Amino acid sequence: MLNRIQVLVIGRQAEIMDSVLHLINSTPDWEAASTLADEEAIELFQQRRFDLVLIGGGVEPESEAKLRAIFTFQNPLIRIVQHFGNGSSLLFAEIRAALTAQEEGKYALLG
């Protein structure tokens, strides 16, 4: 069995986070963890290997900048996507596009 894609979801609204978490975890190849707090996001990122970070639209610009800096310092290849909502099809498209770009980036580094 292949490893599932690990997604860290960071947001500010519990109801939206629950919905996004459910959508991601209902996809057989994906598994998500979520948090409403920056410090918990940093702890989770340090404890687990994530393939993608999804930042919700409610995250303040200064928090997003801080998280991006920390995550890319720890893993320069991490894909970070900002998600504003607008339904499951956009969410899935954003995640798939980020994962495709991540794979292309790995191959570019190897080549």
N, C-alpha and C positions, 0 to 999 in steps of 0.2 A: 504494500500500500504506500502510495506517495504521501509525503508530508503535506499537511494542509497549509494554505497561505495564512499567515498570522497577521492580523490587522489590529492596530491600536487606534481606538476611536476616542477623541477628546472633544467634549462639548460642554455646554452650560445648562441645557434644558433637559431634565431627566426624562420627560415623556418622549422627546425626539431621540435621545440616546437609546432608550429602550427599543424604539422602533427600528433604528439603524442597526442596533445590535442583533435584533431578531432577524432582520433581512439578511445580514451578512452570515449569521450562523445557520440560516436555513439553506445556504448554498453549500453543497457537499464538500467542495474543495477549500472552503474558507472557514476561518475561526477568528472571532473577534473578542477583545477585552475592551472595556470602556471605563472612562472616568470623567468626573466633572471638575477635578482639581489638577492644577499644573504639577504640584509636588508628587501626587500619586502617579501621574503620567510619567514623570521622570523616573520614579522608582520602578514602575512596571517595565519601562524601556531598558533599565539596567538589569532587571531580573530575567527577562525573556528575550527571545530573538523574534523581532517583528520584521515582516517583509514590507510593510506599508503603514504609514500613519495617516489617519483621516482626521482633519481638524474641522470642527463644525463652525458654521457662520457666526455663532454667538461668542466665540473666543475673541477676547480683546486683542487688538493689533500688537500691543507690547508683550502680551503673553505668547502670542503666536511667534513673534520674533525670537523670544527667549527659548521657546521649545524647539524651534527650527535650528537655532544655533547649537543647542545641547545635543539634539539628536544627530545632526550631521557631523558634529565633532566626534561623537561616539561611533557613528557608522556613515561614512561619506557616501555610500551607495543607497542609503535609505530613501525611499520615495515618500514624499509628503504631499498630500492632496488636501485642498480646501474644499469642503462640501457645504453647500448652502441649503440643501433640502431638495425640493421639487420632485420627489417621488423616487421609487425604487429603480426605474430604468436608468435615470441619470446617475444614481449612486453606483449601480453596477458598471455603467459605461466609464465612469471616472476611475473606478478601481481597476478595471481591465486595462484601460489606457495607461495607468501608472505602472502596472505590472509589466506590460509590454515594453514600455520605455526603460524600466529597470533591467529587463533581460537584455535589451539592445545595448544598454550602458555597460553591462558586465562583459558582453562580447567585444565591445569597442576597447575596453581596458585590456582584454586578453590578446587582442589582435595586434 
